[in-house]
């Protein structure tokens, strides 16, 4: 079994979910007392979030690349980044290490293509929905990405940062997400991507009128696939 390196802390709830998913998957596949061999480098989300607000992507990229280097030195055989948004700087991380960097969007896109879909809605942070890196990577797989309108993007983003990353879950926010997903489906989206780990704290597949692709779960599965290959 290869050792999985996880760059976490954005938020720690996201990291805990990744840790749970990879270990449950390994135990399911191997049985008995097995769990994943892993290392986690946990950054301070307060520092990363300040860089996000300041649009200091160079600083954030440097910090996460340094975390990846530390994981490689510690014995990680492959590396995953436990956040959708900071895949904005995935190229910086990938360039800093020699071991494989497992890209979340690729894992998600493969599942969407396997389902025969070509147009999906995306719920994520404002950065992920608006900055293009996610949709552009999806486009290389032949998948079109649609996002909510400006007002609803603000709702989705604010719920993530002002509630979910703080461990707050509100029924009113769940209703808002359901409404937004119904609107995207009405506009022709064949599937829905939960493009932020914390979103699954609020909604699940039953809240969407179209099939859901949980990027966190799909990414964790890909990490385990490669660790056990």
Secondary structure, DSSP 4 states (H G I P E B T S, - for coil): -PPEEEEE-SSHHHHHHHHHHHHHHHHHHH-TT----EEEEE--HHHHHHHHHTT-HHHHHHHHHHHHHHHHHHT-SEEEES-SGGGGGHHHHHHH-SSEE--HHHHHHHHHHHTT--EEEEE--HHHHHSSHHHHHHHTTT-EEEE--HHHHHHHHHHHHHTGGGT---HHHHHHHHHHHHHHHHTT-SEEEE-SGGGGGT--GGG-SSEEEEHHHHHHHHHHHHHH-
